[in-house]
Amino acid sequence: MKILALEPWYGGSHRDFLDGLVKHSRHDFKAITMASRFWKWRMHGGAVTLARKAEQHVQADGKPDLILATDMVNLSAFLALTRKYLSDVPVVLYMHENQLTYPIPDNSKRDNTYAYFNYLACLSADHIVFNSACHFNEFMEALPGLLRLFPDYTHLNTVSRIREKCSVLHLGMNLDDHERFAVSFSQHVWGPGLEPPIVLWNQRWEYDKNPDAFFRLMNRLDDIGMSFRLILAGEHFEVQPKEFERAFERYANRILHYGYAEDFAEYSKLLHRSDLVVSTSIHEFFGISILEAIHCGCHPLLPNRLSYPELIPESLHRPLLHAPILYDSEDELFSIMCNILSGDERPLPLSTLKGISQHLEWSRHIEDYDDLFDRIAPSSA
């Protein structure tokens, strides 16, 4: 079928998702995108630009069989502006994130305008897809609270209507692309006479990923004499958390990489070089960077909450013969790290790590997406 994809935030994981979907799908996609900047303005005014471009596309190539929009689209406004030529086309809304529960910085107040845009988009769509069960549950639990903020006509009954048209479908990933940069060794090892293990940070350098807790952990380990090296990668913006600056001063001679890896080859080589990946995040709707690191051979240490428990096979939550993956507190994380760095507990073998996310490789996972599109617009399948 012909699918019209709307993405006003064509950057980062949104871009990777759309590119992978278009590349691997059996359906014919036309993507209408906008640059990934000014996110509030994209949610306010992006619908006008998207609607104009959609009209041009329909005039040139005919009406699509399905519309795929993401959570950054002011969908109700877009559909109102395109009702003359798209009113009978079914719509799938993909929720990468939401503005009801996205953490806000300390001393800030949430602007519920954008949360309400998400709510209206959910009402407008024929089907809604969340990228994790954790995200879906979090959104649905928060939605009644948002509606109760308003003085009357809160329409709480719409929450159940929205729930009924939701499903969960994990993101597709370009994991096979990392194989081109895999190194030759089959297992990360360290010990007497060998180089210290490499601990990786490859998440965004922002408050919601909780770098303070990560460096608090590394400082505790350093204080008791544990040996390690660091790779501090991940996207960061103009305002850089001070924790990274302090870490650079303390660990300068042990930091093998510091800053954003500009191209994929450099980034993939950093992941393959690392031994352990640690998340101390207070927020995660999915967890692409962590899954990429796992696939490249990093034993993960992840909080036993957010989306992480559903991304890790249950049989590996507490493996019997290897180091744990999930932790419940900072003290437990510290204890696990001590055991791994000292050699008392072994990281998972590379073959096991690769198996954790292999099913999300686009070449395998695309069928789940294409089948969903066929169900939503069956007459065009």
PyMOL commands that set and color helices and strands:
alter all, ss='L'
color gray80, all
select helices_A, chain A and resi 12-24+39-61+75-81+83-86+112-124+133-147+158-164+176-181+207-209+211-223+242-254+264-273+288-295+308-311+314-316+330-341+350-360+362-376+378-380
alter helices_A, ss='H'
color red, helices_A
select strands_A, chain A and resi 2-10+28-35+66-70+91-95+127-130+166-168+198-201+229-232+255-258+276-278+299-303+326-327
alter strands_A, ss='S'
color yellow, strands_A
deselect
rebuild
show_as cartoon
